[in-house]
Amino acid sequence: MDAARYPLEPTPDELEAQTRAVADFVLAQLRGLADQPSFDLDGVEPLRAAFDEGLPEGGTPLAELLERLKPAIAKSYNTAGPGYLAYIPGGGVYAAALADLIACAVNRYVGVAQAAPALARIEETAASWLCRLMGLPPGARGILTSGGSLSSFSGIVTARHERLGEAFQDGVLYFSEETHYCVTKAARLAGFPRASLRALPTDARFRLRPEALRNAILEDRARGKRPFLVVANVGTTNTGAIDPLPDLLEVAREHGLWVHADAAYGGFFRLAPGGETRLRGIEECDSITLDPHKGLFLPYGLGALLVKDGDALARVHREGASYVQDVTHAGSLGFADLSPELSRDFRGLRLWLPLMLHGTSAFRDQLEEKLALARWAFDELRSDERFELLDEPQLSVVAFRLRAPADEAERLGPELLRRVNARKRVFLSSTRVQGRYALRICVLSFRTHADRVKDAVSALRQEARALVGRTPSRESSTRRRRT
Amino acid sequence: MDAARYPLEPTPDELEAQTRAVADFVLAQLRGLADQPSFDLDGVEPLRAAFDEGLPEGGTPLAELLERLKPAIAKSYNTAGPGYLAYIPGGGVYAAALADLIACAVNRYVGVAQAAPALARIEETAASWLCRLMGLPPGARGILTSGGSLSSFSGIVTARHERLGEAFQDGVLYFSEETHYCVTKAARLAGFPRASLRALPTDARFRLRPEALRNAILEDRARGKRPFLVVANVGTTNTGAIDPLPDLLEVAREHGLWVHADAAYGGFFRLAPGGETRLRGIEECDSITLDPHKGLFLPYGLGALLVKDGDALARVHREGASYVQDVTHAGSLGFADLSPELSRDFRGLRLWLPLMLHGTSAFRDQLEEKLALARWAFDELRSDERFELLDEPQLSVVAFRLRAPADEAERLGPELLRRVNARKRVFLSSTRVQGRYALRICVLSFRTHADRVKDAVSALRQEARALVGRTPSRESSTRRRRT
């Protein structure tokens, strides 16, 4: 290869040709989404191995690189497609991708307002919309992160700083057994030993029991510990459970605890009809994790942390240095003052552009549809005696088990998942709830509509029948019989 | 606005039209870069205020939104342009922007290898290239972050976990007075009180003095503390100083300290001719922060942490949960196991694509040019008796002062900066070194070539002459006289 052919600043003609090539590539990807398999890993190993190569001295034509990327993208879980019902989907609204192209190409810096005042304001505005959507009062502030894990981390660090100060070794934090493991991970990164983390039991609907929280706090206080934080779930990953926020807030207020809502998955359902009732109490939480790449269907790479007393973010994050004296002013707080990051991408645009382009109503309609689809799948599966439903959907997750003799269930559950996924129309994932294997349908891609959910349900019913026969075993089918 | 007109899934024709509109917008931005002012904040206030608006219920045509973005981008520090010599530039190689468009549009998940094996391998490969460029041994691993601040944070947390365990309150960390404030910030977020942070004095060239480190360690040990980490600079922000890595490594090894190199700015100069000598010792550091958005000229939003014993990343970051049982296997370590993040963007592509497209040599040539330009600017300014140069460039920063009577210097320095920047051909920033005001030229945009650096130097000389006259004051011009 001739290195000189590929300088970092291509000619205007080359820039245009590159842009056209990538645009065609991307549009072809989008056009094919509905027809692509929901997952496809056949023959991926040699593809993967081919990327295990040294750093090249010379350049390579863009067309060649795009050709290599095509199969690398195809051989994967199709997380962008309509059949993706595993984990927590999102889909990836395309306007966010266009926003990222703009943000990267113009490469402005928004960490301090002074360097790009109007762009920084776009990000502030987008963050303030999230505060308003959650019903937080004036004075709340939001920061945008790369995802829920770092949002939770910053929420925990902020709570630590506000409630415990620098000597936090006797601090204790609480959450339910159903809480996402990013909370445990974030707490450990924030310096808390495992012994300071209390995973508390849940009720029959997988919600943290307020009296369990109260008892644990009292017990820890009696032992000379400092309870300081409860993390409440607004939509668990396993079943979509929403912890009883008003009751938890009451217990927390009694004992001076910070309440952080992990609403990464569930928070945006506040937009849907009835959402304010469904998520009652979220507007009073001290901090909230949201994942726009989940409930706003954006591409991976955008989380948010909202803090009711927004200045608390500055109290823990703000530092200064001489070499930024030209851009830091007493009165202005930039994202570098409010978050752990300094230089980073202008990620506000990938939130602002989709919301401005499509309007809130487009997102609200989608969320409403997702709730209805999950409800429909629940009703269908419940009507089939082969399935045991773990809970009525609190949001858009349906968790269930195949009814089978106890000694068979741990084998037949994974086999059912394998068979349904092997059809490649939908892609489901599994979990364990209360120690037992369970399957999940999570409806949260904007590309998922009734036809795919019907495919999921009918594949489950057909494969279940093939596995356990026309009549499920007596042992596990005593609870409910319908036809 | 008619909400129904803007569903989240546009028609194929609309997708194509949107892509074309954004492509035209972006290409126009790039075409104009060389002619745009180096900064322009005139009239930005009403623009900024206009973005302070509520969340819209309905959508807005893309063309209108792009029209609003145009001036919002223009009224800023032109961080993408050739005249940007402030702070630490980068420029923003366009191929990375194209990579982000692809990554966001196809929205695959690379946090666990299983979900997109070939794409995850692309990111692993790109990270391994960084390890190789720094000369790290096999067994080293890299993670990609959003920037240097989070890289430093993860480096500190990894060192904390490896050297101190969960009870780290008696741990002490060391760095020079010239160290970037992201290190202090990261250490505090990681749970260290300010009293555990030691900012040590530097030598005449602003490098951490190894004997100062040794003495501080001994003193802390005598007080029952646990010294565990030294952060060494590979290119300070103020002057580009490189701490004496081999000597610091020796002291650190004597006392069992982890050595973290903050090479966010300077690390990639190892590619340039003589780089291995210049950065000698970096290949033996326990961890390294790199910012590809600096030394590889990529857009904001890409940092890296490299760890010599790569498995250390897993020991601190790995957590598990039932709902990821389908994708986590004992043998495989995904980025979610190695970093604080779980869901996040496929940011490996924005490193892989530019390096593959342009080849290493294009970056090497650029880095060599930047070193030469800084050296040239240094020689020119040194030949003018109105300037006091703080140090010969160790990398591509030139730091200097206007020679002026002591009572005038603090007024004339900022005035010189203001006048040079007001010409809008180049944009410089200031700092304080050893308590006194100083100006900086940092040459690190791939779009900056000799013409702009000449403009910077001639503007400085003309404005300096206008401010202090033909002959500088006797008081501050005693050290060096040349013409």
Interface residues (C-beta under 8 A of the other chain):
Chain A: M1 A3 Y6 P7 L8 E9 P10 P12 L15 E16 Q18 T19 R20 V22 A23 F25 V26 L27 Q29 L30 R31 L41 V44 E45 L47 R48 A49 A50 F51 D52 E53 G54 L55 P56 E57 G58 G59 T60 L62 L65 L69 P71 A72 I73 K75 S76 Y77 T79 A80 A86 Y87 I88 G90 G91 G92 V93 Y94 A95 A96 A97 L98 D100 L101 I102 A103 C104 A105 V106 N107 R108 Y109 Q114 A115 A116 P117 A118 L119 R121 I122 T125 W129 R132 L133 S146 G147 G148 S149 L150 F153 V157 E166 A167 F168 Q169 H180 Y181 C182 T184 K185 A186 R188 L189 A190 G191 P193 R194 T237 N238 D291 H293 K294 F297 P299 Y300 G301 G303 V316 H317 E319 G320 A321 S322 Y323 V324 Q325 D326 P340 E341 L342 S343 R344 D345 F346 R347 R350 L353 P354 L355 M356 L357 H358 G359 T360 S361 A362 F363 Q366 L417 S429 S430 T431 R432 V433 R440 F446 R447
Chain B: M1 A3 Y6 P7 L8 E9 P10 P12 L15 E16 Q18 T19 R20 V22 A23 F25 V26 L27 Q29 L30 R31 L41 V44 E45 L47 R48 A49 A50 F51 D52 E53 G54 L55 P56 E57 G58 G59 T60 L62 L65 L69 P71 A72 I73 K75 S76 Y77 T79 A80 A86 Y87 I88 G90 G91 G92 V93 Y94 A95 A96 A97 L98 D100 L101 I102 A103 C104 A105 V106 N107 R108 Y109 Q114 A115 A116 P117 A118 L119 R121 I122 T125 W129 R132 L133 S146 G147 G148 S149 L150 F153 V157 R160 E166 A167 F168 Q169 H180 Y181 C182 T184 K185 A186 R188 L189 A190 G191 P193 R194 T237 N238 D291 H293 K294 F297 P299 Y300 G301 G303 V316 H317 E319 G320 A321 S322 Y323 V324 Q325 D326 P340 E341 L342 S343 R344 D345 F346 R347 R350 L353 P354 L355 M356 L357 H358 G359 T360 S361 A362 F363 D365 Q366 L417 S429 S430 T431 R432 V433 R440 F446 R447
